[in-house]
Structures are given as C-alpha cells and as structure tokens.
Amino acid sequence: MAESATISKGLEGIIAGETGICAVDQTSLIYRGYEIADLAAHATFEQVAYLLLVGQKPSEAELRAFSAELIANRPVPAQVVDYLRAAGPMLKAGTAVPMDVLRTCVSILGNLDADSQDNSPAANLRKAKRLTAKIPTIIGHMQRIIDGKDLVNPATGGDPALGHAANLLFLMSGEKPRPDYAKVLDVSLILYAEHDFNASTFTSRVIAGTLSDLHGAVTGGIAALKGPLHGGANEMAMEMLKEIMRDVGEKGIGTAAVDDWMQRAFDTKRKLMGFGHRVYKNGDHRAPILHALGRKLALTDTRNPGGHSAGKWFDLGEQVQKIMLEKKNIHPNVDFPCGLTYFTMGIAVPQYTPIFVASRVTGWSAHVMEQHANNRLIRPIAQYVGPALRHW
Ligand SMILES: CC(C)(COP(=O)(O)OP(=O)(O)OC[C@H]1O[C@@H](n2cnc3c(N)ncnc32)[C@H](O)[C@@H]1OP(=O)(O)O)[C@@H](O)C(=O)NCCC(=O)NCCS
C-alpha cells in the first residue's frame, strides 16, 4: 500500500467518483436537481425514470412516447416464463428466494437481448427501458406461480391501460388495484429510484467500469441489493415487526412489553432492521414521506392481514421507532415504512425487495451509462495483513 494512503473500512467517507445523477446529504436528497419531496408530491414514476435515464424532465410528448415504449416492452420472452415455472419448486424448497430468481431472469434477458454486447449510450438506454418495463412483469408472473395461479395477461404483460405501478399490482394479484394503493406504490418507486453511490449502485458501477455490459451490471446490483443491510431490509423490517407482534401479542402494543422486547434486542446487540443509515444520521428524508402515505392507507384498511388491522401494525411500528430514537438516537430509514406500507397493501413480503429492484433499475442504469461515458477502471488497494514472507 502506498505510504500516503489511509484505510476506510466500508469506504466510509470516501469520495469514490463524481456523479450528476443524484446528491445525498444530511439535509436533502436530489435527483438531477429536483428535491425528493417535490418529486414525490408532483411527479410519477415514469417521469422520474425518464429524468434519471435521459437526464431531464420529459415534455408531455416525450413522456407519452416513453410510457408507450415501456408498455410495449412489458411482455417477457418464453425462455423467462419457462425459467420462472422451473424456479417454482426452488422457491418452494427455499433454496431460492424471489430476489435470486429475479437476478437470474435479468441475466437470461441479457442473453436474449440483441443489444447485449453493445455499450453505446443509445444501446444502453434501449436496454434500460426494456429492463424497466419487464421487471414488474417478472415479479408479477413469479408471484402468480408461487400462488399456484394463472399468469396475468402474459401476452401484454398486464393491462396497457394501467400505469407502471398500478400494472405491477395487477400482475401480482390479478385484480385492478385501488387507485390509492397504485398511487402510494408509485411514490415508493420514486423514493427508491436512486441514491448515489449506495452499495448496489457502486457494485453496478464497478462492473460497468470494466466495460462489462448493462445486464451484467444490473444482475450484480440485484445481488448486492438483496442483503439485509441494504434493500433486503424492507422485508426484514416487516419480519421483525411480525416477530414482535408474535411475542407481545396485539394487546401488548402500546405497553411496556414492547419496551422489554426492544431492551432484549439492545442487550444482545441485535441490529434492528429498517433503522440506521451510513449517510443519514439525523433521519432519512424518504421515510416520513412514505410513512405518512402508508399510515393513511392503513386507516382505510378493509382487509385483515395477519389477524390484525393494518393500523395496529403502524401503531406498533411507531412505538418501535419512538423507543429506537429515545434509547439509541437512531432514526428509521425508508425500508421501515416501506415494509409497513407494502404489508398494508397485501403484497407478499418476499416481493418487497424485488419491487425495490423494479424502481432502482433506473438509477443503476443511469449510473452504468454515466460510468461508460467517462470510464476509469474502479480498482482500490488493500492493506495486506496476512502471514510474513515464507518458503513453500
Ligand atoms: C444501514 C447500516 C448498515 C449502516 O451502518 P453503519 O454506517 O456501518 O453504521 P454503524 O454500524 O457505524 O452504526 C453506528 C452505531 O449505531 C448502531 N446501529 C446502527 N444501525 C443500527 C440498527 N439498525 N440497530 C441497532 N443498532 C444500530 C451500531 O451498532 C453502532 O453502534 P456502536 O457504535 O455501539 O457499535 C446499519 O444502520 C444497519 O445495519 N441497519 C439495519 C439494516 C438496514 O435497515 N439497512 C437499510 C439501510 S437503508
């Protein structure tokens, strides 16, 4: 190692490159100049996807053409459907989870894409749009196979009259979604779309930096996102809340039983999923936006998930958040309200992180294009701490 170099475990605090796509700091989250609360309140996911991929806000005509392109590209090839059917038993056996299956589907799509080996900006944009269009169809078909039901309109990849978020819900459930569910899912996709050099995006950039291809970079991004310290936290946050609910019972919500549960978690140094962040130490800007919307949906909950109304889950989540802040001064990240919100909508928990992929694929693709446009191989150095020189 060069004498002047210093070690930063987890690359914490290291500026590893420049980006014009997104700015993440303590006080704001900005996509190409637009603040996240502004986008969440006024844009649609399709508009944000265009903004990220193309670089500017679309005109009405550009948005129409872009949305039409996404809709036209929704169906997935027969080879992907065949693989999804073959993966059914693997999902049942637990040797694969939906994120693994989605990763393989993206890899197969690369094998079938006429542009797969072309890293030009135009080819990368075409591939990014195709992936953005097809990932919800993969998620929907996969869930139908898990549920033992017929695929929803495989020839069209859902309903061409539905927007991106609504169609994703339709593909999974086979029912036209409530407009408020579709709207909140759409906002969650906006919030999840981009986050500068997070672990999965950095992975994608490292892959792109070797001049490898976009499908490979997205496949790698999915593998990185799956981990519970990253995107997998939205599923794990909900699993943790279910565990607390099981342990304390519905009557325990709002009582000291939850404090006791949390104290045991602190005593055993357990990491609570959906809390903390490498960059945001005073709170994640996305979390309150999604929490408020999810909370509102929970108030209108007409189902009865898990034997409790969705409102009860928010009550429990809010109590856990309060204890975490008081005892540890740690704020929830976006994955915490996401788990609660997707649960309220009745989405199967193992699809929460795949839905994150359905959004983040736009951010990853934008970064792959940015990396290819001004490339330098990403190759840090390590401090050797192994055995001293010896003879074989
Ligand atoms: C996201 C995460 C990996 C960031 O980690 P990091 O930047 O390395 O943060 P640190 O581990 O340095 O955290 C600082 C302290 O807060 C504690 N902490 C951080 N997140 C915590 C959590 N979720 N639960 C309990 N304690 C936590 C750490 O244990 C550490 O305590 P210590 O100083 O006593 O050792 C971490 O907060 C985490 O594991 N969160 C849970 C998973 C999650 O929600 N991931 C999604 C992120 S968007």
The ligand as an SDF file (V2000), in Angstrom:
LIG
                    3D

 48 50  0  0  0  0  0  0  0  0999 V2000
  -27.5010    0.7320    7.4490 C   0  0  0  0  0  0  0  0  0  0  0  0
  -26.3440    0.3120    8.3500 C   0  0  0  0  0  0  0  0  0  0  0  0
  -25.6440   -0.8890    7.7300 C   0  0  0  0  0  0  0  0  0  0  0  0
  -25.4040    1.4950    8.4360 C   0  0  0  0  0  0  0  0  0  0  0  0
  -24.3390    1.0380    9.1380 O   0  0  0  0  0  0  0  0  0  0  0  0
  -23.0720    1.9050    9.5260 P   0  0  0  0  0  0  0  0  0  0  0  0
  -22.9660    3.1680    8.7780 O   0  0  0  0  0  0  0  0  0  0  0  0
  -21.9220    0.9940    9.3940 O   0  0  0  0  0  0  0  0  0  0  0  0
  -23.4570    2.3070   10.9890 O   0  0  0  0  0  0  0  0  0  0  0  0
  -22.6980    1.8510   12.2580 P   0  0  0  0  0  0  0  0  0  0  0  0
  -22.6620    0.3590   12.3030 O   0  0  0  0  0  0  0  0  0  0  0  0
  -21.3800    2.5640   12.2600 O   0  0  0  0  0  0  0  0  0  0  0  0
  -23.6550    2.3620   13.3920 O   0  0  0  0  0  0  0  0  0  0  0  0
  -23.2690    3.1940   14.4630 C   0  0  0  0  0  0  0  0  0  0  0  0
  -23.8150    2.6240   15.7480 C   0  0  0  0  0  0  0  0  0  0  0  0
  -25.2230    2.5120   15.6470 O   0  0  0  0  0  0  0  0  0  0  0  0
  -25.6180    1.1580   15.8340 C   0  0  0  0  0  0  0  0  0  0  0  0
  -26.6660    0.8390   14.8570 N   0  0  0  0  0  0  0  0  0  0  0  0
  -26.7340    1.2690   13.5870 C   0  0  0  0  0  0  0  0  0  0  0  0
  -27.8090    0.7820   13.0000 N   0  0  0  0  0  0  0  0  0  0  0  0
  -28.4340    0.0220   13.9190 C   0  0  0  0  0  0  0  0  0  0  0  0
  -29.5960   -0.7530   13.8960 C   0  0  0  0  0  0  0  0  0  0  0  0
  -30.3260   -0.8420   12.7920 N   0  0  0  0  0  0  0  0  0  0  0  0
  -29.9580   -1.4170   15.0130 N   0  0  0  0  0  0  0  0  0  0  0  0
  -29.2280   -1.3450   16.1330 C   0  0  0  0  0  0  0  0  0  0  0  0
  -28.0960   -0.6160   16.2110 N   0  0  0  0  0  0  0  0  0  0  0  0
  -27.7130    0.0590   15.1140 C   0  0  0  0  0  0  0  0  0  0  0  0
  -24.3870    0.3430   15.5440 C   0  0  0  0  0  0  0  0  0  0  0  0
  -24.4220   -0.9090   16.1790 O   0  0  0  0  0  0  0  0  0  0  0  0
  -23.3130    1.2210   16.0580 C   0  0  0  0  0  0  0  0  0  0  0  0
  -23.2650    1.0960   17.4600 O   0  0  0  0  0  0  0  0  0  0  0  0
  -21.8770    1.0210   18.2500 P   0  0  0  0  0  0  0  0  0  0  0  0
  -21.2200    2.3370   17.9690 O   0  0  0  0  0  0  0  0  0  0  0  0
  -22.3080    0.8380   19.6660 O   0  0  0  0  0  0  0  0  0  0  0  0
  -21.1360   -0.1200   17.6640 O   0  0  0  0  0  0  0  0  0  0  0  0
  -26.8660   -0.0360    9.7550 C   0  0  0  0  0  0  0  0  0  0  0  0
  -27.5230    1.0800   10.3020 O   0  0  0  0  0  0  0  0  0  0  0  0
  -27.7640   -1.2510    9.7630 C   0  0  0  0  0  0  0  0  0  0  0  0
  -27.2740   -2.3760    9.7900 O   0  0  0  0  0  0  0  0  0  0  0  0
  -29.1090   -1.0350    9.7210 N   0  0  0  0  0  0  0  0  0  0  0  0
  -30.0640   -2.1390    9.6490 C   0  0  0  0  0  0  0  0  0  0  0  0
  -30.2520   -2.5910    8.2140 C   0  0  0  0  0  0  0  0  0  0  0  0
  -30.9880   -1.5940    7.3850 C   0  0  0  0  0  0  0  0  0  0  0  0
  -32.0210   -1.0830    7.7750 O   0  0  0  0  0  0  0  0  0  0  0  0
  -30.4490   -1.3380    6.1900 N   0  0  0  0  0  0  0  0  0  0  0  0
  -31.0720   -0.4480    5.2260 C   0  0  0  0  0  0  0  0  0  0  0  0
  -30.2560    0.7840    5.0530 C   0  0  0  0  0  0  0  0  0  0  0  0
  -31.0920    1.9650    4.0100 S   0  0  0  0  0  0  0  0  0  0  0  0
  1  2  1  0
  2  3  1  0
  2  4  1  0
  2 36  1  0
  4  5  1  0
  5  6  1  0
  6  7  2  0
  6  8  1  0
  6  9  1  0
  9 10  1  0
 10 11  2  0
 10 12  1  0
 10 13  1  0
 13 14  1  0
 14 15  1  0
 15 16  1  0
 15 30  1  0
 16 17  1  0
 17 18  1  0
 17 28  1  0
 18 19  1  0
 18 27  1  0
 19 20  2  0
 20 21  1  0
 21 22  1  0
 21 27  2  0
 22 23  1  0
 22 24  2  0
 24 25  1  0
 25 26  2  0
 26 27  1  0
 28 29  1  0
 28 30  1  0
 30 31  1  0
 31 32  1  0
 32 33  2  0
 32 34  1  0
 32 35  1  0
 36 37  1  0
 36 38  1  0
 38 39  2  0
 38 40  1  0
 40 41  1  0
 41 42  1  0
 42 43  1  0
 43 44  2  0
 43 45  1  0
 45 46  1  0
 46 47  1  0
 47 48  1  0
M  END
$$$$
